[in-house]
């Protein structure tokens, strides 16, 4: 038994044995067609070659499973294979080897993903850092950066290590860590996270950690840990074969004992060969994958189709998943003597010159209301003060509540109470003029999708686990009817939450950011929304290409159809085999007739499996008309 530990690394045997068996069967048919004499065994040579090469690895594979106390369908197939060999039924033996090797080949292909996840993570991080020594700048390996080194991060580059800005002003995209859809302003003293993408300005930073200790390196380690602890795939055929195998063997032995006929024993074994499990179930999986692809759903790991119907807890990230991931102007709060149109015109004239994410929201609102936006002059964006310029001879400032308190403290008393979401303050000639509020727009189908998860798909718990601020998450949860929310969560915290929930009940986690990758990999089923991140899609078992929750509902229905069809093939095939076993036991089927009957059962099972691929459409049970109230547009 000591050689078993070496065999499990011999993972390529199913592929080459499948090829050998197929080539041998073709050669066998050709030789039979040429009429070579069976006396010299001419047409048997290809079969003997396939059996000689394949019987060893197949036998050792099944024995390895038995040693691990896995008594599935392959055990019965092994008995049938050896019995066929003893009886000289070389064709039957070759076919059984082909079925076993072919099934393993499909399974191995479905599970090759862990290396792709880590490769995608590695591609994101730079290997070179720009270290500044006096007036000189040199390119050095990231691994050689020490704490306290001064580094330059050029426009659109990725920060190599965690650090602090010491010179320069700009913005960085940290969405892969925080889950926030907005760029974060950077000024001297601001923290920089490794992996954050710089904006359009050069930033000088001081390295606070080495590369191996940076935040992004922690994410990589979390991903590695999540992949190692991901449960292995268990084939549906083994679940049915666990009880069918001993039943079939007992029936064959009992028949031999009661009748004394070895032919009846062999006939029962031939009829009981679990071909519906070995062929129909993999075909069902392939058919489901094909159906999903036609609907804009990429199945990266077929095991998710088997597990989805068992999931009872749905966990969602917020930004880009339950929302569209873009801020929208929702409210304008004017001060006395001002009106909405005046404020919107002035703000839009300034925002023409800004690259801030909120700028597009204000400009879009101005276009929506048909406002004529005047041209601003003397536009500037002083560090720590916000955006300012001259509009219609007046000096206007766009700034934040915190910056207003620092530079114009006398105006703070006029501000309305703080609410959930983002906001910016507008001043005219250094006097408070009004306030703009923004929100990330929830998906129109969000409420109907969340509302039907329990009744239609038996989800008992729905959660939002997000890196966003608590008020924003609570607002969205109330809008969608979700009771359980966890806000301001780091990737490590998300992973811990998913693991804790998965220990209680199977989980489906859905997210679209790199910060979601560890949680996607650790959940029972991980579903990535969109294809903006290679890391996210590699970590997930399924990727929704069309940005709509309707496709997630279709995925749930496809998984149900897969499970239903696979059970029909497996259980239905086993029931028909049991009937045929009874006929063989009572002498109504000879071994040859039993083989023909079994082939008929196989044909029915395969046709039923292919029926899934021919499914004309996948119906969703979500309401056709969205029931979620949309975020209001500022009037």
N, C-alpha and C positions, 0 to 999 in steps of 0.2 A: 504493500500500500504506500510505501514511501515515495513511489514514483508519481503518485497522483499530484503532488504539489508542483511537479514539473509539467504535467500534462495541461494544467489549466492555463499555462502561458502559451500553449500551442494553439493559438486562436484562429489561425488561417486555414485549418483543415476543412471546414465546411465549404469554403469557396472552391478550392481546387478539387475536392472530391465531387462536388456538384458538376464541375466541368468534365471530369473524367467519366462520370456516369452518363452524362448526356452524350458525349462522344461515343461511348461504348454502345449505347442503345441505338444510335444512328448506324454504327458499323454493323450491329447485329441485324437490323432490318435490311440493310443493303446485302449482307451475305445470305440471308434467307431468301431474298428476292432473286439472287443469282443461283439458288438451288444447290448450294454446297451440301454434301452428304453429312447428315448428322452422325454417321458412324465414325467419321474421323474427327468429329467435334469442331469442324471449321467455323460454323456460325456461333459456337459457344465460346470461342476464344475471347472476344471482346467483353463478354459478361464475366468470364473468369478474371480478366484483368481488372475490371471495376470492383469486383468483390474482393480480390486479393489486396488491392490498394485501400479500399474503403472500410472493410469490415473491422480492421484494427482500431482506427481512430473512433469509429462509431461506437464500438463496444466499450472502449475505454471511457468515452464520454458518458455513456449511460451508467457505467460502473461508478464513475466519479459522482454522478447525481445520487446514486443509491447510497454511496458512502456519506453523502450529506443529508440522507433521509428525504430525498425528493423522489417520490414514487409517482411519476407522471405518465403521460401517454407514451413516452419514448421507451419505457420499460417493456410494455407490451409489444411495441414495434421490434425491439431487440429479440424477444422470444420468437416472434413470427419470422424474423430474418434468419435466425439460427436454425429454426425448424425447417424453413424452406431450403436452406443449404443442405441440411441432412437428407432431405427428400430428393435433392437434385433439382429443385425448382429454381434454376439459376435466374431466370427472368424476373420472377417474383422477388427474389432476394435483391437483385440489382435495383428494382423499382423502390423497394423499401429503403435501401441506402440513399437513393436519390431524394426521396421525400424527407428523410431525416436531415441530410446535409443541406438541402434547399431551404428548409424551415429555419435552420440555424443561421444560414447566410442572410436571410431577410432580417432576422432578429439582431444580428451583429451590426448590420448596416444602420438600423434605427437608433442604436445606442452610441454611435461614435460622435460625441459632441463636446466632451469635457475639454479636450485640447483646444478646440475652436474658441471657447470662452476665454481662456487665459491668453490665447494669441491676440484676440481682439482687445483685451485690456492692455497688453504690452504695446500694441501699436499706438495707443493714445499718448503714452508718456514719451517725452523727448529724451534722447540719449546725450545731448550736448547742452551745456549751460554756458551763458556768457558772463564770465567773471571779470569784474572791474578791479584793477590794481592801479591806484593813482589815476592817471589819465589814459592808461592802456586798458584795452578790453581783449581778453583771450578766450577762445572756445576750449572748454575742458569737459571731460566726462562727468556726467551727473554724479557718478559714484564717488568722485573725488571732491565734491563740494563739502565744505566743513561749516559748522555752526559759526556765524559771524561773518561769513564771506558776503561781499557785495556783488549782486548779480543784476544784469539787465534783462528785462523781458520785453522783447520787441513786439510791435503790433501784430495781433492775430496769432501769437505764439502761445504755447502752453507753459504755465508756471512749472518749473522742474521740482521745486521743493516748497515746503511751508515756510513762510517768511513774513516780513513786515515792510510796508512801503516806506522808503526813506526819501524818495524824490519822485516827483511826477504826479499827474492827475489823470484819471481816466475811469474806465469801467471794466469789469470782468464778468464773464459768464460762469457762475458756480452752480448751475442748475443740476449738474450730475451729482452733487453732494447734498445740496439743500432742498432740492425739489422746487425751488422758486423759479417762475418763468421769466424773471426780470434780471437785467444786468445790475451788478452791484457797484456803486461808486467807490473809487479808490483814491485816496489822498494820503499824504505822509502820516504815518501812524496806523493806517488800516492794515488788517491782517490779510494775507494772501494764502490760499490753499493750493497745494500741489494739484495739478490737473486742471485748474481753472484756465479758461481761454481769455487772453487779454484782448482789449478792444483796439482802438486806433491810436493810442498814445504809448510812448515808451515809458516803462515804469522801472525805477531802480528799487530793488528790495534787498533786505538783509536776511540771510538764511537763518532760520530759527531751528531747523531740524535737518538732519542728514536725509538723503533720499530714502534709505531703508526704513526710516522712522516717520516718514511723511504720511499725511492723511491718505493719499492715493495708494501708497504701498499697503496701508491697512485695509483698504478696499480690496486690493488684490488678494491679500491673505484671507479675508472674509470669504471671497469668492472660492478660493481653493478649499477652504474648510467646508463650505456649503456643497461643493461638488463631491467631496469625499463622503459626505454623509447622505447624499441623495440615494434613496432606496433603489435597488436593482429591479429591472422589469421581470414580472412573473407572467408567463404566457397563460392566456385563458384556457388553452387546451389542457394544460397541466392540472388546472382546477377540476375540470371534468374528468380527466384521465385518472386522477387520484383515487376515485371510487370505481371507475370502469375497468381499470387494469386488474385489480384483484378479482373482480367479479368475472371477467372474461377468463382468466386463468383457472379460477375455481370451476367454472362451467365446463371448460375443456377437460380438466382432470377428472371431474365427476363423470363426464360422459365416457371417458376411457375406462374408468373403474367399473361403471355399471354395465357397459356393453362389451368391454374387452377389445374394442375395435380401435386400432391406431388411426385408421382412415377417418373415423368420426372425430377423433381428437384433433387431427390435423385440419379437418374441414372447419371445425369451430374456431380454431386459431386463425385460419385464413380469413374467415368471415369477420372475425373480431379485430383485424388489423385496423388501427385507428386513423385511416387516411383522412376522414373529414376533419380531424384535429390537426393533422400534419400539413394539410394543403389548404383546406377551405378557410381556416382562421387567418393565416397570413394573407390570402387573397382578399378576405373581407377588410383587413387593415389597409391594404393597398388601395382597394376601391374607395374606402372612406377618405384616404389621403387625396386621391384624385378628385373626389367630389368637393372636398374642402378647398382645394386649389382653384377649382372653377368658381368658387364663391369668394375668392380673394383672401383665403386663409391658408397660411403655410404651416404645415405640421412638421416641426423639426424633430419631435420625439413621439412616435406613434403611441407610446404608453399613455400619453395624456388622454387619448380617445377612450381608453379603457377606464381611466380613473375619474374622468370628469363626472359621470353619472353618480359616483359615490361621494362627491364633494358636498359638504354641508355648511361650510363657512366660506363666505366670499369676502376677500380683503382687497380694497382698492386704494391705489394712490390717488391723489386729487388732481394735480396739475397735468393737463394733457390727456387724462384718462376720463375722469368725470367732467372735466371742463375742456374748453378748446385750447387752452394754453396761451391766450392773448388777452391783455387788459382792454376793457371797454369803459368809456365814460358813462357813468350811471346817474350822476347828479351834479348840478351846479347850484351852489348856495351863495347868492349875492348878498353883499352888505347893503344897508339902506342907501338909496340914491343910485344904485346900480341895477342893471337887469341882466338876464342870462345872455342875451345876444351880444351885448357890449363886452362882457367878460370873455365870451367864446371867441369873438373876433380878435380881441387883443392877444389872448393866449395863443391862438392859431398863428397869428402873424409872427410871434416869437418862436414857436415850435417848428416853423419851417426850417430853422437853422440848427435844430437839435436832433441828435441820434438816439435820444432816450426813448425807451419803449413806450412811455406814456405820451410821447409826442404824436405818434401815429393815431392814438385814440382821440386826442383833441382835434387833430386835423380831419379825421373821419367824421367826427360829430359836426364840425363846421360845414363840411361838404353835405352831410345829411340834411342840414337845415338851410342849405342854399345861401350861406352867408358870403358876402364879398369880403375877402380877407385883405386888408391893406398891407403895404410893404413896410416892414420894420427897418429902422436904421440904427446904427451904433449898437448892434447886438453884441453882447459879450456874456461869457459864462465864467464869472470869477470863482475861483475855488472857495468852497464853503459858503457861497451866497446864493447860488442858483443862476437862472437865466434872466437877463435883463436887456432892455432895448427901448428905443423911442417909437411910439405908435401914435400918430395924430398929435404930435408935439408933446405928448405926455410920456413920462418915464414909467415903464411897467416892469415889475419883477415877478418871476415865477420861482417859488422856493418851497421848502418843506416846513412843516410845523416846528421841527427842532431848530432849523436854521433861522426861522422867524424869531424864535425865543432868544436866540443868541444875538442877532443883529438888530432886531426891531422889537425889543421886549414890551414896549408900550402898546403894541398892537395885539398882543396875545389875548387880552381880555375879550376881544371882539370875536374870537374864533368860536365856532359851534363845537359841541361835544365830539370827542373822538368816536368813530364807528369802525366796524370791521372793514377791511379792504385798504386800498391805497388812496392817498390824497395828495394834492399840492395846493399851495396858497398863492393867490394873486394880489399884488399890491400896485396901486397907482400913486406915483409921486410919494412913495414910502408910507402910504396910508392903506390900511386893509380894504380890499375891494371885494373879495369873494374867495370861495373854496371849491375845488373840483374833487369829486370822489370817483373812484374807479373800482371795477371788479373784473375778475376773470370769468368769462361767460360760461355757465354750465351747459352741457350738451342738451339739445332739445329733447332727445329721447331718454334722458337720464332717469327721470322720475318713473316713467312707465317700465323701463328696464328693471330698475331696482324693485319696484312694486310687485313685479310678477315673478321674481326669483324664488320666493317662498312657495306660492301656490303651484307654479308650473314646474319648478326644478328642485323643490324640496330643500332649499337652503334655509337653515334655521337661524343663521346669524350673518349680518352684513356689517362690515366695518370700513371706516376710512382711516388709513395710516399714512400720514403725510408729513413732509418737512416744512409745510407752510405754518404761518402763525395760527394760534388757536382760534381767534375770532373769525378768521376767514374760513377755516375748516368747519367751525360750528355753523356758520351761515349756510354753507353749501349743504351740510348734513340735514339741516332743518328744511331746506328747499327740496331735497330729494327724499326725505323721510327715512334717514339713516340715524339710528339711535346711538351707536357705538363709534366714537371718534378718538383718535390719538394724534395730536399735532406736535410739530417741532421735533420730529424723530429723525435721528441720524441713520445712515445705512445699517450700522451695527445694531441699533435699537430696533429697526424694522425687522432685521433678521431674527433677533431674539423673540419678537412678538409673533412672527410667523411660525417659528419653531414651537413656541408655547401653544399656539392655537392648533397646530397640526398634531400635537400630542393628544389633544382632546378630540378632534374630529378632522377628517380630510379637508384640506383647504384649497381654494382657488385664489391666487394672487394675480392682480392685474396692474401693470404700470408701464410707463413709457420712457423713464429716465434712466441714466446709468446708475443713479443712486438706488434704483429698484432692483438691480441685477442680483445682489445676494439673496434678497427675499424671493425673487422669481425662481432662483435655483433651489431654494430650500422648501418651497411650498409643494404640496402634493401635485398641483398643476400650476405652472407659471404661464401666463398669457401676456405677451408684449403687444402694446398698442402702437401701431405705426412702424416705420422702418428707419427712424432717424438715428438710431444708435446700433452699431454692430454688436456692442457688448450686451445690450439689453436683449436683442433678438437671439444671440447665441445662448444666453442664460435661460431663455424661456423655452417651453415645450411647443408653444404655438405662437404665431405672429399674425396679428390682424392688420392687413395692409390698408384697408379702407377705414378711415377714421370715423367709425360709427359703432355704437354699442349694439346695433342690430346684428352686426356680424358676430359679435360674441354670443348672442342668442342663437344664431345659426350654428355656431360651433357646438353649443350645448346640445342642439337637436341632432347634429351629425354624430356626436359621441353616443347619444342614445340609440340612434339607428345602427351604429357599429355594434354596440353591445347586444342589441336585440338580434341583429343578423348573425353575429358570431355565436350567440347562444342557440339560435335556430339551427345553424350548421353543426355545432358541436353536440348539443343535446339531441336534436332531431336525428343526426347521423348515428349517434349511439343507440337511440331507441330502435331505429331500423336495423342496426347491427344486432341488437338483442333478439329481435324477431327472427332474423336470419340465423343467429346462433342456435335458437331453439329448433328451427327446421333442420339444421345440420346435425344437432345432437340426436334427433329422432330418425336420422338417416334419409331425410328427404333431399338433402343437398350433398353432393360429393365435393371433394376439395376443389375440383375444377369448376363445378357449378357455383360453389361458394365464392370462388374468386370472381366469377362473372357477376354475381349478385353484389359483391362488395364494390366492384367497379361501377355498377349502377348507382349504388348509394353515394359513392364518391362524386359521380357526375351530378347528381341532384344537389349535393352540398356545394359543389363548385359553382354551379349555375345560380344557386341562391346567393352565394357570396358576390358574384359578379353583378347581381341585381342592384346592389348598392351603388355601383358606379354608373348604372343607367338611370338613377333617380333623376327625374326631370327637374325638380326644384326642391328646396328645403323651405318649409313653411315655418315662420316664426309666430309665436303666440302673443307677441307684444301688441298693445293697442295701436291701431293705425295712426291715430291722431295723438301727438305728444300731449301729455297732461302736465308737463312741468311749466311753471310760469317763467317766462324769459326775463332776463335782467333788463330793467327799463333803460331806455336811451334818454339822455338828458334833454330836457325841453328848454 
